[in-house]
Amino acid sequence: MTRLPAALTFVLLCGVSLILDWRALATTFSLALGREEYTQILLVFPVVAALIFLDRNLFNVVPKPGLGWGSAVLVVSVGIASLAKWGPGLQPDTRLALDMLALVAWWVGAFVLCFGERVARTFLFPLGFLLWLVPIPAFMLAHVIFFLQRWSAFSAQVLFSAAGVPVSQDGFFLTIPGVTIEVAKECSSIRSSLLLLLTTMVLAQLQLRSFWRKALLVAIAVPLSVAKNGFRIFTIAMLGIKVDPGYLSGRLHHHGGVLFLLMALLVIFLMLWILRKGERRSAAAPGLAPFAPLSSARH
């Protein structure tokens, strides 16, 4: 009986935020459906819901409202929303990002207010994961894409050199015998790179105990994204000059990102297996507690 008011209060507070700022959420999901740079947003709610469902038994404790921290986060949310609405000189995409940041902050604040700091700490990861709902503003996204273009071109150049293929690089252009390749913005693989990063974060949270191992696995996903894209450029170019020029503009070029994403995920699973094996070995060392089940070790 004591849990019902807390849950109802949380739903009501979230409902108020949606009534006041539903346009921001609708615009964000429209972006996610229409532009590949924001596809990962579609995964956030299902992932958060699944993570909370896995640990739903934690709600069995009598909730102790977190009035202090919860109210503070709600106030911060109102401040961010005010900045989004009345801040001078902001671009529409920046206003949208601030609007969504305010919404996420409101939901987190409402959660802490209703269920208390103790429960909020146990759900720190899914609550933090909600930040991926905030669409990256264009000026920040441009820097991310530039980074992926630059280092993907470099990694492809390294692969060509390792394979004994003469190659020269001029910015985002790679020239090998028979073809010049441009690593354009569309070739940055921003969607698959972000999906790889999000998937790695979830796997690290579910399967690893120590913070440094989780951080290491997530950190590996960044250079792996670049290497994955460089390998994609290398593979398509080699198939184009050695097998059939049609590969340079065919289905593998336009729709092959999933294949190379799966390859990168195999590397992540291999690293995850190595890190989990290390955790078991550490836990089994003399003087240490036995290795705890993952379901109870995440928090």
N, C-alpha and C positions, 0 to 999 in steps of 0.2 A: 504493500500500500504506500510505503514511503517513496518508492521509486516513481510512481505515476505522476505526481505533481512536477517532479524534476524533468521528466520526459516531456510532459505537456508544456511546461514553461519553455523548454528548449525548442520544441516545434513552433510554438507561438512566436518566439523571438526570431527564428529563422523565417517564418512566414511574413513577419513585418518587414524584414530586410528584402525579401523577394517582391513584396508589394511596392516598396519604395524604389527599388532599383532593378526591376525585372528586365528592363531594356538592356542593361549591361550584360546580363547573363545570356539573353537572346542573341545579342550581337556577337558575343564571344563564341557561342556554339555555331553561329552562322559562319564565322571565320574558320572554325575547326572543320566544318563540312566543306568549305569552299577553297581553302588554301592549305597546301601540304605542310607549310611551316608550323601550322597549329593543329595538326591531326592528333597529336598526343593528348590534347585537352579532352578528347572524347573518352580517354581511358581513366581519367582521374576519379570520377564518381564511382565507377564499378570497382576500381582497385581499393579505394577508401572504404566502401561499403563491405567488401570482402574481408579486409583486414580487421575492421571492427566486429564483423560477424564471427570471425575466428576466435576473438577474445571476448565474446558477449557475456561470458560468465563473470567478468570483472564488474559488471553492472549490478551484481547481486549484493554488493556491499551497500550499506545505508549511505546515501549520498550526503556529503557535507558541503554545502554551497561554498564556492570560492568567491566570496563577495569582493575581496580586495583586488586580486589579480584579474578576475573576470570583469569587474567594472572598469578597471584601468584599460584593458584591451578594447572594451566597447567604446570608451572615450577616444582612444587612438583611432578606432575605426571611423568614428564620426568626424574626427579631424582630417583623415585621409579623404573621406567623401566630400568634405567641404572644400579641400584643396582641388579635387577633381572637378568640382562644379564651378568654383569661382577663381581658381588659380589663373593668373594672367599669362598669356602667351603660350599656353599648352596646346600641342597638336592633338587632333582627335584620338589618335592611337594611344598617346600618352594618357589622355583623360580616361580612356577605356581601361587601360592597365591599372590606373589608380582606383577607378570604380570597382574593378574586380578585386583588387587588393583590399579595399575597404569591406567588401562583402565577405571575403575569406576571414579577415580579422574579426568581423562581427560574429561569424559562425564560431570561430575559435573562442572568442570572449564569452559567447553565450554558453558554449560547452563547459568552460571552466566555471562560469557563474552557477550553472545548474548542477553539475556533477562533482565539482570540487577539484582542487589541484592534484590530489592523489590519483584520481581516475584519469585526469588530463595527462599526467606524466606517463602513465602506462600506454596512453594512446598518442604519445608525442609524434611518432612517425606518421601515422595516417593524418593527423591534424596538420602537420607540416607539409605533407604531400599535397594538401589542398592548394598550396601556393602555385602548383603547376597549372591551376586554372587561370592564372593571371597571364594574359597574352603578352608576349614579349614585344615591346614597342619597336617600331621600324628602325630607329637609329641604333638600337642595341642588336637587333636581328641582323642588320647589315654587317656589324663587326663579327658576329658569329659565322655568317656565311663566308665573309672574307677569310677568316681563319681556316675554315674547312677547305675553301678553294686553294689557298696558298699551300697548306701542308699536304693536301691530297695530291696536288701537282708534284710537290717535292717527293712524296713517297712513291708515286708512279715513276718518277725519274730514277729513283734508287732501284726500283724493280727492273726497269729497262736496262740499266747499267749492269745489274747483277746477272741478267740474262744474256749479256753480251750484245745488246742491241744499241747501236750508236744513237745517242739522244742529246738534244740541246733544249734548254728551257729559256723562254723569254716571257717572264711574268706568268700568266696563266696558260701560255701556249707551249706545248711540247711537240718537237719535231723529231720524227724518226723516219728512216728510209721508207718513202712511199706515202706518208700521210703526216699532216699537222693536226694536232688535237688541241682544242680549246677546253679548258676546265671552266665552263661557264657557271653562272649562279645556279642554273637548273641542274648542274652536275655536282653540286656540293653535297648532295644526299643529306640535306638538313633533316628531312623527315625520319629517315632510317637512323640517323645519328641520335636524334632526340629519343626515338623509341628504344634504341639500344641503351641509352643512359637511364631512362625510366625503368626499363625491365631489370637492369642490373641493380638499381637501387632497391627494388622490391625483393629480388632474389637475395641480396645481401641482408636485408632486414629479416627475411623469413628463415634463412639458413645459417647465419653466422651469429656468434655471441659477442665477440669483442669488437669494440668500436674501431680499433685500428685496422682490423681485418675487413670490416665493412667499408671503411674509407678507402682502403687499398683497392678493393674490388671495383668500387665506383670510379676511382681514379684511373684504373686500367681501361675503363670504357671509353675515355676521351681519346687517347692515342690509338686505341683499337678502332674507333670510328674513322679516324684519318687513314689508318692502314687499310681498313676494309674498303674505303672509297678509292684509295690508290690502287689496290689490287683489282678493283672493278674496272678502272680505266685501263690498267695494264692488260687485263684479260680480253676486254673488248677490242682493244687496239691490235693485239697479237692475232686474235681470231680474224680481224678485218684484213690484215696484211698477209696472213699465212693460209687462211681457209677461204673466206668469202668476204668481199668488201661490204656486203649487205649487213654484216654484224655491226658496222660502224653507225648504222641508223636504224637497226631492226628492233625486234621486241626485247632482246636482251639489254639493249642500250636504254630503252624507254621504260621497261617494266621488270628489269632484272634486279632491282634493289632488294626485293624480298630474299632472293637466293643468297646474296652476299651478306644480308643481315643475319640470316640463319647460320652462315659460316662464322660470323663474329660471335653469335650466341654460343656456338659450340666451344669457342675459345673461352668465353665467360664461364660456361659450365665446367670446363677443364680446370680453370683457375679456382672456381668455387670448390671443386672436389679436393684440390690441393690444400686450400685454406681450411676446409672442414677437417681434413685429415690431420692438419697441424693442430687444430683445436682439440681434437680427440687425444692426440699424443700429449699435449700440454696438460689436459685434464686428468690423464691417467698417470702423470708423473707422481712420484712419492710425495706425500704431504699435501696434495691437492685434492679437492672434492671430486667425486666421480662426475663424469660428463652428464650434464642435465639434458633432458629431452628438449628439443628445439621449441616446442610449443610453450614451455615454461621459461625458456632462457632468453626470450627476446626482450624482456623488459628489465 
